[in-house]
């Protein structure tokens, strides 16, 4: 369609013959039809782009996606002052109420003393000086050679009396025929799976520290030996997990040679175990927790968790909150006030749970919980007949599966969200993003075991590197007990 020339004025049109006027009218009508068709296509394209934009904007705040999948986006328009003030009132940055704070601790006994003293008087140059004041400072310093190359000699000796020979065992710090001792292997295991350093960067780090650069094969064998050493401890922890009263569960994708596998996380307040799964289905639950679970387990609203046999189940209220927030923002078919009513109820539940964590009063909790359940049931009865399709689906879930959403009301020892597992998964998600996944299922399983040790030790306030050293000693030397990941019961 080409642009038309400047339209003639009225006098010119009146002088034209009837045939030319009809032709001009038909041309104008054709142009209008083409413009309408173009406008219709553009409107359809705009709707498609808006739909795709809404899909891209779906994140952990508007859906059940985990926070680790969120993208960093710069807002197109700055928030106004009222929005900033509302956000500040809602939650301030930094430690939240009830979070245990940390303070700087001293170094304790120093490893060595170093005296700083003037050699001569800066005024007259005399060397006869007398100490009149002393200042002290404790400083953590990097040694000149933090990694040293040691050549061990094992001597076989003959007894002068009986003439028999005796050969001592190698020191427990030496591991098989590896060129790296147990302490350094533990450090490299931590750098690889908690510090997320590649083998190249680990080799560069060692070369910087001692002038010797290990081969990539040597570093790969370190991972193999560590995984083999900690495997008995991890397997024993899995057996103990099935006997725990409360277990939290979550999963995240993990690429293995371009194929999407799944890294599962199961844990308690003091134990965090990772499982290299081939699927995202129920079979992984049966593999690790058994066909049935005698305790309470907490999970998100993923369909694979539905129907799993357990004594009790608590679904994550944070995911339910995101469902209602998405309903409030994106669905115009729902009646005004429906989503906000249940958002307020869920936020009240979180606030009451935080208060119970700081002041655990069983009587006050049960009194509030009973009244809260009644208000939830009344809200469902009020809004269900008015709700559209999306709202009805959520409200029916709250009504028909109430025992899965409100288990924490009967037992406040159960958290109302799955945040514990999500926080434990962050270490694995960071490693996945840095490394790009694994190159084999065997290495994937080894990564899961090593992450289990690191996160479990962190939950228990233990040193993962010390655990690695003890596991290596138990594996490659006689007389050393296998370390345990199972937390000791508190009295």
C-alpha positions as CSV (number, residue, x, y, z in Angstrom):
1,X,0.0,0.0,0.0
2,X,1.5,3.3,-1.1
3,X,0.8,6.7,0.5
4,X,-1.9,8.7,-1.3
5,X,-1.2,12.2,-2.7
6,X,-2.7,15.3,-1.2
7,X,-6.5,15.0,-1.4
8,X,-8.2,17.5,-3.7
9,X,-10.4,20.3,-2.4
10,X,-14.2,20.4,-2.5
11,X,-14.4,22.6,-5.7
12,X,-12.2,20.2,-7.6
13,X,-14.2,17.2,-6.6
14,X,-17.5,18.9,-7.7
15,X,-16.1,19.4,-11.1
16,X,-15.0,15.7,-11.6
17,X,-17.2,13.3,-13.6
18,X,-19.2,10.7,-11.7
19,X,-17.0,7.8,-12.9
20,X,-13.8,9.4,-11.5
21,X,-15.6,10.1,-8.2
22,X,-16.7,6.5,-7.9
23,X,-13.1,5.3,-8.7
24,X,-11.7,7.7,-6.0
25,X,-14.2,6.4,-3.5
26,X,-13.3,2.8,-4.2
27,X,-9.6,3.5,-3.9
28,X,-10.2,5.2,-0.5
29,X,-12.3,2.3,0.7
30,X,-9.6,-0.2,-0.3
31,X,-7.0,1.9,1.6
32,X,-9.2,2.0,4.7
33,X,-9.7,-1.8,4.5
34,X,-5.9,-2.4,4.2
35,X,-5.2,-0.1,7.2
36,X,-7.8,-1.9,9.3
37,X,-6.2,-5.3,8.5
38,X,-2.7,-3.8,9.3
39,X,-4.1,-2.5,12.6
40,X,-5.6,-5.9,13.4
41,X,-2.3,-7.7,12.8
42,X,-0.4,-5.1,14.9
43,X,-2.9,-5.5,17.7
44,X,-2.4,-9.3,17.6
45,X,1.4,-8.9,17.7
46,X,1.1,-6.6,20.6
47,X,-1.0,-9.1,22.5
48,X,1.5,-11.9,21.8
49,X,4.4,-9.7,22.9
50,X,2.6,-8.8,26.1
51,X,1.9,-12.4,26.8
52,X,5.5,-13.3,26.3
53,X,6.5,-10.4,28.5
54,X,4.3,-11.6,31.3
55,X,5.9,-15.1,31.0
56,X,9.3,-13.5,31.2
57,X,8.3,-11.5,34.3
58,X,7.2,-14.6,36.1
59,X,9.6,-15.2,38.9
60,X,9.7,-16.5,42.5
61,X,7.5,-13.6,43.7
62,X,4.7,-14.4,41.3
63,X,4.9,-18.1,40.9
64,X,6.2,-21.3,42.5
65,X,9.6,-21.0,40.8
66,X,12.5,-21.0,43.3
67,X,14.4,-17.7,43.9
68,X,17.5,-19.2,42.3
69,X,15.8,-19.0,38.8
70,X,15.2,-15.3,39.1
71,X,17.0,-13.0,36.6
72,X,18.4,-9.6,37.6
73,X,16.4,-6.9,36.0
74,X,16.7,-3.2,36.1
75,X,13.2,-1.5,36.6
76,X,12.0,0.4,33.6
77,X,10.6,3.2,35.8
78,X,11.9,4.2,39.2
79,X,9.7,3.5,42.2
80,X,7.8,6.5,43.6
81,X,8.4,7.6,47.1
82,X,5.3,6.0,48.5
83,X,6.4,2.6,47.2
84,X,9.9,3.0,48.7
85,X,8.4,3.9,52.0
86,X,6.0,0.9,51.9
87,X,8.9,-1.4,51.1
88,X,11.0,0.0,53.9
89,X,8.2,-0.5,56.4
90,X,7.6,-4.0,55.2
91,X,11.1,-5.3,55.6
92,X,14.4,-3.5,56.3
93,X,17.8,-4.6,54.9
94,X,20.1,-6.6,57.1
95,X,19.4,-9.0,60.0
96,X,15.7,-9.5,60.8
97,X,14.2,-9.6,64.2
98,X,15.0,-12.9,65.9
99,X,18.1,-13.6,63.7
100,X,21.1,-14.5,65.9
101,X,23.8,-11.9,65.5
102,X,27.6,-12.4,65.3
103,X,30.4,-10.4,66.8
104,X,34.1,-10.3,66.1
105,X,36.1,-12.7,68.2
106,X,39.7,-12.3,69.2
107,X,42.5,-14.6,67.9
108,X,43.4,-16.1,71.2
109,X,47.0,-17.3,71.9
110,X,49.4,-16.0,69.1
111,X,51.5,-18.5,67.2
112,X,54.6,-16.4,67.5
113,X,55.8,-13.0,68.8
114,X,57.6,-10.4,66.8
115,X,59.2,-7.3,68.4
116,X,59.3,-4.0,66.5
117,X,62.1,-1.8,68.0
118,X,64.0,1.3,66.8
119,X,67.7,0.6,66.1
120,X,68.8,4.2,66.7
121,X,67.5,7.4,68.2
122,X,65.9,9.4,65.4
123,X,67.1,12.7,67.1
124,X,70.7,12.1,67.9
125,X,71.5,8.7,66.4
126,X,72.4,7.0,69.7
127,X,72.0,3.2,70.0
128,X,71.6,3.3,73.8
129,X,67.8,3.0,74.0
130,X,65.5,2.1,76.9
131,X,62.0,0.8,76.6
132,X,59.4,3.2,78.1
133,X,56.2,2.1,76.5
134,X,54.8,-1.0,74.6
135,X,51.9,-1.3,72.2
136,X,50.5,-4.6,71.0
137,X,48.5,-5.7,68.0
138,X,47.4,-9.1,67.0
139,X,47.3,-9.5,63.2
140,X,46.5,-12.6,61.0
141,X,49.4,-12.8,58.5
142,X,50.0,-15.0,55.5
143,X,53.1,-17.1,55.9
144,X,55.9,-16.7,53.4
145,X,55.4,-20.3,52.2
146,X,51.9,-21.5,53.4
147,X,52.4,-24.7,51.3
148,X,55.7,-26.5,51.6
149,X,57.1,-29.5,49.7
150,X,58.2,-32.2,52.1
151,X,60.2,-35.3,51.3
152,X,59.4,-38.1,53.6
153,X,61.9,-40.9,54.3
154,X,60.6,-44.1,55.8
155,X,63.4,-46.0,57.5
156,X,63.3,-49.8,58.1
157,X,65.3,-50.7,61.2
158,X,66.8,-54.0,62.4
159,X,66.5,-55.0,66.0
160,X,70.0,-55.5,67.6
161,X,68.6,-58.1,69.9
162,X,66.4,-60.4,67.7
163,X,67.7,-59.2,64.4
164,X,64.1,-58.7,63.1
165,X,63.3,-55.7,60.9
166,X,60.5,-53.2,61.5
167,X,59.1,-50.8,59.0
168,X,56.8,-48.0,60.3
169,X,53.6,-46.9,58.7
170,X,53.5,-43.8,56.7
171,X,52.2,-40.7,58.5
172,X,48.4,-40.5,58.5
173,X,48.5,-37.3,56.6
174,X,49.7,-39.2,53.5
175,X,47.0,-40.6,51.3
176,X,47.9,-43.7,49.2
177,X,50.3,-42.6,46.3
178,X,48.8,-39.1,45.9
179,X,51.3,-36.2,45.7
180,X,49.1,-34.1,48.0
181,X,48.6,-34.8,51.7
182,X,45.2,-35.1,53.5
183,X,45.1,-31.6,54.8
184,X,45.8,-30.1,51.4
185,X,43.3,-32.5,49.7
186,X,40.6,-31.3,52.2
187,X,41.4,-27.7,51.3
188,X,41.1,-28.4,47.6
189,X,37.8,-30.2,48.1
190,X,36.5,-27.2,49.9
191,X,37.8,-24.8,47.3
192,X,36.1,-26.9,44.5
193,X,32.7,-27.5,46.1
194,X,32.3,-24.5,48.4
195,X,34.6,-22.0,46.9
196,X,33.6,-23.0,43.3
197,X,37.2,-22.9,41.9
198,X,37.9,-24.8,38.7
199,X,40.8,-27.2,38.5
200,X,42.8,-24.6,36.5
201,X,42.3,-22.0,39.2
202,X,43.2,-24.6,41.9
203,X,46.4,-25.4,40.1
204,X,47.2,-21.7,39.7
205,X,46.6,-21.2,43.4
206,X,49.0,-24.0,44.4
207,X,51.6,-22.7,42.1
208,X,51.4,-19.3,43.6
209,X,51.7,-20.7,47.1
210,X,54.6,-23.1,46.7
211,X,55.9,-22.8,43.1
212,X,54.7,-26.3,42.1
213,X,51.8,-26.7,39.7
214,X,49.8,-30.0,40.0
215,X,48.4,-31.6,36.9
216,X,44.6,-31.6,36.3
217,X,44.6,-35.4,36.6
218,X,46.0,-35.0,40.1
219,X,43.3,-32.6,41.1
220,X,40.6,-34.8,39.6
221,X,42.0,-37.8,41.6
222,X,41.6,-35.6,44.8
223,X,37.9,-35.4,44.1
224,X,37.7,-39.1,43.5
225,X,39.5,-39.9,46.8
226,X,37.5,-37.5,48.8
227,X,34.2,-38.9,47.5
228,X,35.2,-42.5,48.2
229,X,36.4,-41.5,51.7
230,X,33.1,-39.7,52.7
231,X,30.7,-42.2,51.1
232,X,30.3,-44.4,54.2
233,X,29.5,-41.4,56.3
234,X,26.9,-40.1,53.8
235,X,25.2,-43.5,53.5
236,X,24.9,-43.7,57.2
237,X,23.4,-40.3,57.3
238,X,20.8,-41.3,54.7
239,X,19.7,-44.2,56.9
240,X,19.4,-41.9,59.9
241,X,17.4,-39.4,57.9
242,X,14.5,-41.8,57.4
243,X,14.1,-41.9,61.2
244,X,14.0,-38.1,61.7
245,X,10.6,-36.6,62.9
246,X,10.7,-33.7,60.4
247,X,12.4,-33.6,56.9
248,X,12.6,-30.8,54.4
249,X,12.8,-31.5,50.7
250,X,13.5,-29.6,47.4
251,X,15.1,-30.1,44.0
252,X,16.9,-28.2,41.3
253,X,18.0,-29.0,37.7
254,X,21.5,-30.2,37.1
255,X,23.0,-30.7,33.6
256,X,25.0,-33.9,32.9
257,X,26.5,-33.8,29.4
258,X,23.7,-31.6,28.2
259,X,20.9,-33.8,29.7
260,X,18.8,-32.3,32.5
261,X,19.1,-34.4,35.6
262,X,17.9,-33.4,39.1
263,X,19.8,-32.7,42.3
264,X,17.5,-33.4,45.3
265,X,18.0,-32.0,48.8
266,X,16.7,-33.6,51.9
267,X,17.5,-32.4,55.4
268,X,16.7,-31.3,58.9
269,X,17.8,-28.4,61.0
270,X,21.2,-30.0,61.4
271,X,21.5,-32.3,58.4
272,X,21.6,-31.6,54.7
273,X,21.9,-34.4,52.2
274,X,22.0,-34.2,48.4
275,X,20.9,-36.9,46.0
276,X,21.8,-37.1,42.3
277,X,18.5,-38.1,40.7
278,X,17.8,-39.1,37.2
279,X,14.2,-37.9,37.4
280,X,12.0,-35.3,39.1
281,X,9.4,-38.0,40.0
282,X,8.2,-39.9,42.9
283,X,10.8,-42.7,42.4
284,X,13.5,-40.4,43.9
285,X,11.4,-40.0,47.1
286,X,10.9,-43.7,47.3
287,X,14.7,-44.2,46.8
288,X,15.7,-42.0,49.7
289,X,12.9,-41.8,52.2
290,X,11.3,-45.2,51.4
291,X,7.8,-46.1,50.3
292,X,6.4,-44.5,53.4
293,X,7.8,-41.9,55.8
294,X,6.9,-42.0,59.5
295,X,7.5,-38.4,60.2
296,X,6.4,-35.0,58.9
297,X,8.0,-33.7,55.7
298,X,7.9,-30.2,54.3
299,X,8.0,-29.4,50.6
300,X,6.7,-27.0,47.9
301,X,3.6,-27.4,45.8
302,X,5.2,-29.6,43.1
303,X,2.8,-32.3,41.9
304,X,5.4,-35.1,42.5
305,X,5.0,-34.6,46.2
306,X,1.2,-35.1,46.2
307,X,0.0,-38.4,47.5
308,X,3.3,-39.5,49.0
309,X,2.6,-41.6,52.1
310,X,3.8,-40.0,55.3
311,X,2.5,-39.4,58.8
312,X,2.0,-35.7,58.0
313,X,3.0,-33.2,55.3
314,X,3.4,-29.4,55.3
315,X,3.4,-27.6,52.0
316,X,5.3,-24.3,51.7
317,X,3.1,-21.3,52.6
318,X,5.6,-19.0,50.8
319,X,4.6,-20.7,47.5
320,X,0.9,-20.3,48.3
321,X,1.6,-16.7,49.0
322,X,3.2,-16.3,45.6
323,X,0.2,-18.0,44.0
324,X,-2.2,-15.4,45.5
325,X,0.1,-12.5,44.7
326,X,0.2,-13.6,41.1
327,X,-3.6,-13.9,41.1
328,X,-3.8,-10.4,42.5
329,X,-1.5,-8.9,39.8
330,X,-2.4,-10.8,36.7
331,X,-6.0,-12.0,36.9
332,X,-8.7,-9.4,36.3
333,X,-11.5,-11.9,36.3
334,X,-11.2,-12.5,40.1
335,X,-13.4,-10.4,42.4
336,X,-11.7,-7.5,44.1
337,X,-10.4,-8.3,47.5
338,X,-10.2,-12.1,47.2
339,X,-6.4,-12.4,46.7
340,X,-5.6,-9.6,49.3
341,X,-7.8,-11.3,51.9
342,X,-5.8,-14.5,51.8
343,X,-2.5,-12.7,51.4
344,X,-3.2,-11.0,54.7
345,X,-4.0,-14.3,56.3
346,X,-0.8,-15.9,55.1
347,X,1.3,-13.0,56.2
348,X,-0.3,-13.1,59.6
349,X,0.6,-16.8,59.9
350,X,4.3,-16.0,59.1
351,X,4.3,-13.1,61.6
352,X,2.8,-15.3,64.3
353,X,5.3,-18.1,63.6
354,X,8.2,-15.6,63.9
355,X,6.9,-14.4,67.2
356,X,6.6,-18.0,68.4
357,X,10.2,-18.6,67.5
358,X,11.3,-15.8,69.8
359,X,8.7,-16.4,72.5
360,X,7.5,-20.1,72.4
361,X,4.3,-20.0,74.4
362,X,2.3,-23.2,73.6
363,X,-0.9,-22.0,75.2
364,X,-0.9,-18.7,73.3
365,X,0.0,-20.5,70.0
366,X,-2.9,-23.0,70.3
367,X,-5.3,-20.2,71.1
368,X,-4.3,-18.2,68.0
369,X,-4.1,-21.3,65.8
370,X,-7.7,-22.4,66.6
371,X,-9.1,-18.9,65.8
372,X,-6.9,-18.6,62.7
373,X,-8.3,-21.9,61.3
374,X,-11.8,-20.7,61.8
375,X,-11.1,-17.4,60.0
376,X,-9.5,-19.3,57.1
377,X,-12.5,-21.6,56.8
378,X,-14.9,-18.6,56.9
379,X,-12.9,-16.8,54.2
380,X,-13.1,-19.8,51.9
381,X,-16.8,-20.1,52.4
382,X,-17.2,-16.4,51.6
383,X,-15.0,-16.2,48.5
384,X,-15.4,-19.6,46.8
385,X,-18.8,-18.9,45.2
386,X,-17.5,-15.6,43.8
387,X,-14.1,-16.7,42.6
388,X,-13.1,-17.3,38.9
389,X,-11.2,-20.3,37.7
390,X,-7.8,-19.5,39.2
391,X,-9.2,-18.4,42.5
392,X,-11.5,-21.5,42.7
393,X,-8.5,-23.8,42.2
394,X,-6.5,-22.2,45.0
395,X,-9.5,-22.1,47.4
396,X,-10.4,-25.7,46.7
397,X,-6.9,-26.7,47.5
398,X,-7.1,-24.9,50.8
399,X,-10.4,-26.5,51.6
400,X,-9.8,-30.1,50.3
401,X,-6.2,-30.4,51.4
402,X,-6.2,-28.4,54.5
403,X,-4.1,-31.0,56.4
404,X,-1.3,-30.3,53.9
405,X,-1.3,-26.5,54.3
406,X,-1.8,-26.0,58.0
407,X,0.2,-28.8,59.7
408,X,2.4,-26.2,61.5
409,X,-0.7,-25.0,63.4
410,X,-0.9,-28.3,65.2
411,X,2.9,-28.7,65.6
412,X,4.9,-25.4,65.5
413,X,8.1,-27.4,65.5
414,X,7.3,-27.7,61.8
415,X,8.2,-24.7,59.7
416,X,5.4,-23.3,57.5
417,X,7.8,-22.8,54.6
418,X,10.5,-24.7,52.7
419,X,13.0,-22.0,53.1
420,X,15.5,-24.3,54.9
421,X,15.9,-26.5,51.8
422,X,16.0,-23.6,49.4
423,X,18.8,-22.0,51.4
424,X,20.7,-25.3,51.4
425,X,20.3,-25.6,47.7
426,X,21.9,-22.2,47.0
427,X,25.4,-23.7,47.4
428,X,24.6,-26.3,44.8
429,X,22.9,-23.8,42.4
430,X,26.0,-21.5,42.6
431,X,28.3,-24.4,41.8
432,X,26.1,-25.5,38.9
433,X,26.2,-22.0,37.4
434,X,29.9,-21.8,37.7
435,X,30.8,-25.3,36.6
436,X,28.0,-25.8,34.1
437,X,27.1,-29.2,35.6
438,X,28.8,-32.5,35.5
439,X,30.3,-34.7,32.8
440,X,29.0,-38.0,34.0
441,X,26.5,-39.4,36.4
442,X,29.3,-40.8,38.5
443,X,30.8,-37.4,39.0
444,X,27.3,-36.0,39.7
445,X,26.9,-38.5,42.5
446,X,30.3,-37.6,43.9
447,X,29.4,-33.9,43.9
448,X,26.2,-34.7,45.7
449,X,28.1,-36.6,48.5
450,X,30.7,-33.8,48.9
451,X,28.0,-31.1,49.0
452,X,26.2,-33.2,51.7
453,X,29.3,-33.1,53.9
454,X,29.9,-29.4,53.4
455,X,26.3,-28.3,54.1
456,X,25.8,-30.7,57.0
457,X,29.0,-29.6,58.7
458,X,27.9,-26.0,58.2
459,X,24.5,-26.7,59.7
460,X,26.2,-28.4,62.7
461,X,28.9,-25.7,63.1
462,X,31.7,-28.1,62.2
463,X,34.7,-27.8,59.9
464,X,34.2,-29.5,56.6
465,X,37.9,-29.6,56.0
466,X,38.6,-31.3,59.3
467,X,35.8,-33.9,58.4
468,X,37.5,-34.5,55.0
469,X,40.9,-35.2,56.8
470,X,39.4,-37.6,59.2
471,X,37.5,-39.4,56.4
472,X,40.7,-39.8,54.4
473,X,42.6,-41.1,57.4
474,X,39.8,-43.7,58.1
475,X,39.9,-44.8,54.4
476,X,43.6,-45.1,53.8
477,X,45.0,-45.9,57.3
478,X,44.2,-48.5,59.9
479,X,43.1,-47.6,63.4
480,X,41.1,-44.5,62.4
481,X,37.3,-44.4,63.0
482,X,35.0,-43.2,60.2
483,X,33.6,-39.7,61.0
484,X,29.9,-39.4,61.3
485,X,27.6,-36.8,59.8
486,X,24.8,-37.7,62.2
487,X,24.4,-34.9,64.7
488,X,24.7,-36.0,68.3
489,X,21.4,-35.7,70.3
490,X,21.2,-32.7,72.6
491,X,20.1,-33.1,76.2
